[in-house]
Amino acid sequence: MPNGSLDQHLFIGPNKEPLEWDLRYKIISGVASALHYLHNEYDHRVVHRDLKASNIMLDSEFNARLGDFGLARALENGKTSYEEAEGVLGTMGYIAPECFLTGKATQLSDVYAFGVVLLEIVCGQRPGTKIAGFQFLVDWVWLLHRDGKLLEAVDPRLGDNYTAEEAERLLLLGLACSHPNASERPKTQAILQIISGTMPVPTVPPFKPAFVWPAGGQMDMDSIETMSFTSSSFVSGSNPLEFHAEGATSDTSTLLV
Protein backbone atom coordinates (compact mmCIF):
# COMPACT_ATOMS: atom_id res chain seq x y z
CA MET A 1 0.00 0.00 0.00
CA PRO A 2 1.31 3.51 -0.81
CA ASN A 3 1.39 4.64 2.83
CA GLY A 4 2.29 1.33 4.39
CA SER A 5 0.85 0.23 7.71
CA LEU A 6 -0.60 2.41 10.45
CA ASP A 7 2.11 1.61 12.99
CA GLN A 8 4.72 3.11 10.67
CA HIS A 9 2.98 6.48 11.03
CA LEU A 10 2.19 6.30 14.74
CA PHE A 11 5.51 5.13 16.11
CA ILE A 12 8.04 7.33 14.38
CA GLY A 13 11.30 9.02 15.27
CA PRO A 14 11.38 12.38 17.08
CA ASN A 15 12.41 14.23 13.92
CA LYS A 16 9.34 13.24 11.89
CA GLU A 17 5.99 14.99 11.81
CA PRO A 18 3.27 13.15 13.75
CA LEU A 19 0.15 11.91 12.01
CA GLU A 20 -2.35 14.77 11.86
CA TRP A 21 -5.46 14.63 14.03
CA ASP A 22 -7.92 14.69 11.10
CA LEU A 23 -6.15 11.72 9.53
CA ARG A 24 -6.25 9.81 12.81
CA TYR A 25 -9.98 10.38 13.07
CA LYS A 26 -10.45 9.33 9.45
CA ILE A 27 -8.47 6.13 10.00
CA ILE A 28 -10.45 5.21 13.13
CA SER A 29 -13.70 5.72 11.23
CA GLY A 30 -12.44 3.60 8.35
CA VAL A 31 -11.36 0.73 10.58
CA ALA A 32 -14.73 0.80 12.37
CA SER A 33 -16.53 0.65 9.01
CA ALA A 34 -14.41 -2.28 7.85
CA LEU A 35 -15.04 -4.18 11.08
CA HIS A 36 -18.78 -3.53 10.82
CA TYR A 37 -18.71 -4.91 7.29
CA LEU A 38 -16.98 -8.10 8.43
CA HIS A 39 -19.36 -8.59 11.34
CA ASN A 40 -22.63 -7.70 9.63
CA GLU A 41 -22.53 -7.18 5.87
CA TYR A 42 -20.19 -9.79 4.39
CA ASP A 43 -21.66 -13.05 3.02
CA HIS A 44 -20.75 -14.75 6.31
CA ARG A 45 -20.15 -13.16 9.68
CA VAL A 46 -16.38 -13.00 10.11
CA VAL A 47 -14.14 -12.53 13.13
CA HIS A 48 -10.76 -11.02 12.26
CA ARG A 49 -8.95 -12.20 15.42
CA ASP A 50 -5.78 -10.15 14.86
CA LEU A 51 -6.80 -6.52 14.60
CA LYS A 52 -3.78 -4.31 15.39
CA ALA A 53 -1.99 -1.24 14.06
CA SER A 54 0.47 -3.21 11.93
CA ASN A 55 -2.45 -4.95 10.17
CA ILE A 56 -4.13 -1.70 9.15
CA MET A 57 -2.92 -0.59 5.74
CA LEU A 58 -3.19 2.94 4.36
CA ASP A 59 -3.70 3.93 0.74
CA SER A 60 -2.48 7.14 -0.89
CA GLU A 61 -5.31 9.13 0.73
CA PHE A 62 -4.95 7.44 4.13
CA ASN A 63 -8.08 5.36 3.73
CA ALA A 64 -7.77 2.45 6.12
CA ARG A 65 -7.81 -1.15 4.92
CA LEU A 66 -7.84 -4.18 7.17
CA GLY A 67 -5.03 -6.53 6.24
CA ASP A 68 -3.66 -9.94 7.21
CA PHE A 69 -6.69 -12.20 7.22
CA GLY A 70 -4.58 -15.24 8.06
CA LEU A 71 -6.39 -15.72 11.39
CA ALA A 72 -9.81 -14.49 10.23
CA ARG A 73 -12.60 -17.05 10.32
CA ALA A 74 -16.23 -17.15 9.22
CA LEU A 75 -18.75 -18.04 11.91
CA GLU A 76 -20.99 -20.99 11.21
CA ASN A 77 -24.74 -20.41 11.16
CA GLY A 78 -26.06 -20.08 14.68
CA LYS A 79 -22.58 -19.81 16.18
CA THR A 80 -21.37 -16.71 18.03
CA SER A 81 -17.74 -17.74 18.45
CA TYR A 82 -14.84 -19.52 16.80
CA GLU A 83 -12.50 -21.88 18.62
CA GLU A 84 -9.02 -22.85 17.43
CA ALA A 85 -7.62 -26.23 18.43
CA GLU A 86 -4.25 -24.60 19.13
CA GLY A 87 -5.81 -22.33 21.76
CA VAL A 88 -5.78 -18.53 21.92
CA LEU A 89 -4.31 -16.93 18.81
CA GLY A 90 -3.66 -13.26 18.16
CA THR A 91 -1.28 -10.64 19.52
CA MET A 92 -0.75 -9.98 23.21
CA GLY A 93 -2.16 -6.61 24.24
CA TYR A 94 -5.05 -6.90 21.80
CA ILE A 95 -6.59 -10.15 23.07
CA ALA A 96 -9.79 -9.78 25.12
CA PRO A 97 -9.56 -11.28 28.63
CA GLU A 98 -12.39 -13.76 28.12
CA CYS A 99 -10.47 -15.38 25.27
CA PHE A 100 -7.88 -16.69 27.73
CA LEU A 101 -10.63 -18.61 29.53
CA THR A 102 -12.75 -19.86 26.64
CA GLY A 103 -10.14 -20.07 23.88
CA LYS A 104 -12.81 -18.61 21.61
CA ALA A 105 -12.92 -15.50 19.45
CA THR A 106 -16.14 -13.53 19.02
CA GLN A 107 -17.24 -10.32 17.40
CA LEU A 108 -16.95 -8.66 20.80
CA SER A 109 -13.35 -9.82 21.18
CA ASP A 110 -12.72 -8.05 17.85
CA VAL A 111 -14.35 -4.96 19.38
CA TYR A 112 -11.92 -5.21 22.30
CA ALA A 113 -8.98 -5.17 19.88
CA PHE A 114 -10.54 -2.23 18.05
CA GLY A 115 -10.71 -0.34 21.35
CA VAL A 116 -7.01 -0.95 21.92
CA VAL A 117 -6.17 0.22 18.39
CA LEU A 118 -8.32 3.31 18.89
CA LEU A 119 -6.37 4.21 22.04
CA GLU A 120 -3.09 3.59 20.20
CA ILE A 121 -4.09 6.05 17.49
CA VAL A 122 -5.22 8.78 19.88
CA CYS A 123 -2.39 8.33 22.38
CA GLY A 124 0.44 7.52 19.98
CA GLN A 125 1.56 4.69 22.26
CA ARG A 126 1.89 0.95 21.76
CA PRO A 127 -0.51 -1.15 23.87
CA GLY A 128 2.33 -2.78 25.80
CA THR A 129 4.25 0.42 26.52
CA LYS A 130 4.83 0.89 30.25
CA ILE A 131 3.50 4.30 31.28
CA ALA A 132 3.31 5.69 34.83
CA GLY A 133 3.93 2.25 36.27
CA PHE A 134 1.23 0.54 34.21
CA GLN A 135 2.10 -2.37 31.97
CA PHE A 136 -0.66 -1.68 29.46
CA LEU A 137 -1.83 1.48 27.71
CA VAL A 138 -5.49 0.71 28.46
CA ASP A 139 -4.88 0.75 32.23
CA TRP A 140 -3.09 4.10 32.06
CA VAL A 141 -6.01 5.66 30.17
CA TRP A 142 -8.42 4.25 32.78
CA LEU A 143 -6.35 6.00 35.48
CA LEU A 144 -6.48 9.34 33.68
CA HIS A 145 -10.23 8.93 33.24
CA ARG A 146 -10.61 8.26 36.97
CA ASP A 147 -8.61 11.38 37.81
CA GLY A 148 -10.52 13.62 35.39
CA LYS A 149 -7.42 14.07 33.20
CA LEU A 150 -8.49 12.05 30.20
CA LEU A 151 -7.19 14.50 27.59
CA GLU A 152 -3.67 14.08 28.98
CA ALA A 153 -3.70 10.77 27.13
CA VAL A 154 -3.71 12.50 23.72
CA ASP A 155 -0.43 12.10 21.82
CA PRO A 156 1.71 14.98 23.16
CA ARG A 157 3.38 15.38 19.77
CA LEU A 158 0.10 16.86 18.52
CA GLY A 159 0.38 19.81 20.90
CA ASP A 160 -2.91 21.69 20.68
CA ASN A 161 -3.56 20.54 17.12
CA TYR A 162 -6.57 18.38 17.88
CA THR A 163 -10.25 18.83 18.72
CA ALA A 164 -10.80 18.28 22.44
CA GLU A 165 -14.42 17.19 22.04
CA GLU A 166 -13.47 14.59 19.42
CA ALA A 167 -10.53 13.37 21.47
CA GLU A 168 -12.66 12.87 24.58
CA ARG A 169 -15.30 11.05 22.53
CA LEU A 170 -12.72 8.68 21.06
CA LEU A 171 -10.93 8.03 24.34
CA LEU A 172 -14.18 7.18 26.09
CA LEU A 173 -15.17 4.98 23.16
CA GLY A 174 -11.81 3.25 23.37
CA LEU A 175 -12.42 2.47 27.04
CA ALA A 176 -15.96 1.28 26.30
CA CYS A 177 -14.73 -1.04 23.55
CA SER A 178 -11.90 -2.42 25.70
CA HIS A 179 -14.20 -2.95 28.70
CA PRO A 180 -13.02 -6.07 30.57
CA ASN A 181 -16.49 -7.61 30.27
CA ALA A 182 -17.64 -8.42 26.75
CA SER A 183 -21.33 -7.81 27.42
CA GLU A 184 -20.57 -4.14 28.18
CA ARG A 185 -18.82 -3.44 24.87
CA PRO A 186 -20.73 -1.63 22.11
CA LYS A 187 -21.54 -3.34 18.82
CA THR A 188 -20.05 -2.02 15.59
CA GLN A 189 -23.24 -0.23 14.51
CA ALA A 190 -23.20 1.82 17.71
CA ILE A 191 -19.46 2.42 17.32
CA LEU A 192 -20.01 3.96 13.88
CA GLN A 193 -22.74 6.23 15.22
CA ILE A 194 -20.59 7.33 18.16
CA ILE A 195 -17.68 8.16 15.87
CA SER A 196 -19.96 10.17 13.59
CA GLY A 197 -21.35 12.05 16.60
CA THR A 198 -24.95 10.89 16.06
CA MET A 199 -24.96 8.81 19.25
CA PRO A 200 -23.50 9.66 22.66
CA VAL A 201 -20.70 7.55 24.07
CA PRO A 202 -22.04 4.91 26.47
CA THR A 203 -21.49 5.66 30.14
CA VAL A 204 -17.98 4.61 31.12
CA PRO A 205 -17.44 3.91 34.85
CA PRO A 206 -14.82 6.07 36.59
CA PHE A 207 -12.79 3.02 37.62
CA LYS A 208 -11.71 0.09 35.49
CA PRO A 209 -14.26 -2.65 36.25
CA ALA A 210 -13.17 -6.07 37.43
CA PHE A 211 -13.31 -8.82 34.85
CA VAL A 212 -16.23 -11.06 35.86
CA TRP A 213 -16.77 -14.48 34.34
CA PRO A 214 -19.32 -15.56 33.41
CA ALA A 215 -20.81 -12.12 32.83
CA GLY A 216 -23.97 -11.61 34.85
CA GLY A 217 -23.66 -15.11 36.21
CA GLN A 218 -24.77 -16.57 32.87
CA MET A 219 -22.50 -19.05 31.13
CA ASP A 220 -22.26 -18.76 27.33
CA MET A 221 -23.53 -22.09 25.98
CA ASP A 222 -20.71 -22.17 23.44
CA SER A 223 -18.23 -21.86 26.32
CA ILE A 224 -19.67 -24.58 28.54
CA GLU A 225 -18.22 -27.16 26.17
CA THR A 226 -14.66 -25.88 26.65
CA MET A 227 -14.47 -24.50 30.20
CA SER A 228 -12.51 -26.82 32.47
CA PHE A 229 -10.86 -24.61 35.10
CA THR A 230 -11.92 -24.18 38.71
CA SER A 231 -11.61 -20.79 40.42
CA SER A 232 -13.40 -18.58 42.90
CA SER A 233 -11.65 -15.36 43.82
CA PHE A 234 -9.21 -14.00 41.28
CA VAL A 235 -9.02 -10.22 41.66
CA SER A 236 -8.79 -7.85 38.71
CA GLY A 237 -5.91 -5.40 38.72
CA SER A 238 -3.66 -3.84 36.11
CA ASN A 239 -2.93 -7.33 34.75
CA PRO A 240 -5.65 -8.21 32.21
CA LEU A 241 -5.28 -11.91 32.99
CA GLU A 242 -6.58 -11.45 36.53
CA PHE A 243 -10.31 -11.68 37.09
CA HIS A 244 -13.29 -12.51 39.28
CA ALA A 245 -14.81 -15.87 38.41
CA GLU A 246 -18.41 -16.41 39.41
CA GLY A 247 -19.73 -19.94 39.49
CA ALA A 248 -17.03 -21.16 37.13
CA THR A 249 -16.34 -24.88 36.91
CA SER A 250 -14.40 -27.23 35.80
CA ASP A 251 -3.64 -16.17 3.53
CA THR A 252 -3.03 -12.44 3.54
CA SER A 253 -5.46 -9.99 1.86
CA THR A 254 -6.96 -6.56 2.42
CA LEU A 255 -10.44 -5.12 2.77
CA LEU A 256 -11.56 -1.58 1.98
CA VAL A 257 -15.00 -0.23 2.84
Buried (B, 14 or more C-beta within 10 A) or exposed (E): BEBEBBBEBBBBEEEEEBBBBEBBBBBBBBBBBBBBBBBEEEEEBBBBBBBBBBBBBBBEEBBBBBBBBEBBBBBEEEEBBBBBEEEBBBBEBBBBBBBBBBBBBBBBBBBBBBBBBBBBBBBBBBBEBEBEEBBBBBBBBBBBBEEEEBEEBBBEEBEEEBEEEBBBBBBBBBBBBBBBBBEBBBEBEBBBBBBEEEBEBBEBEEEBBBBBBBBEEEBBEBBEEEBEEEBEEBEBEBEBEBBBBBEBEEEEEBBBB
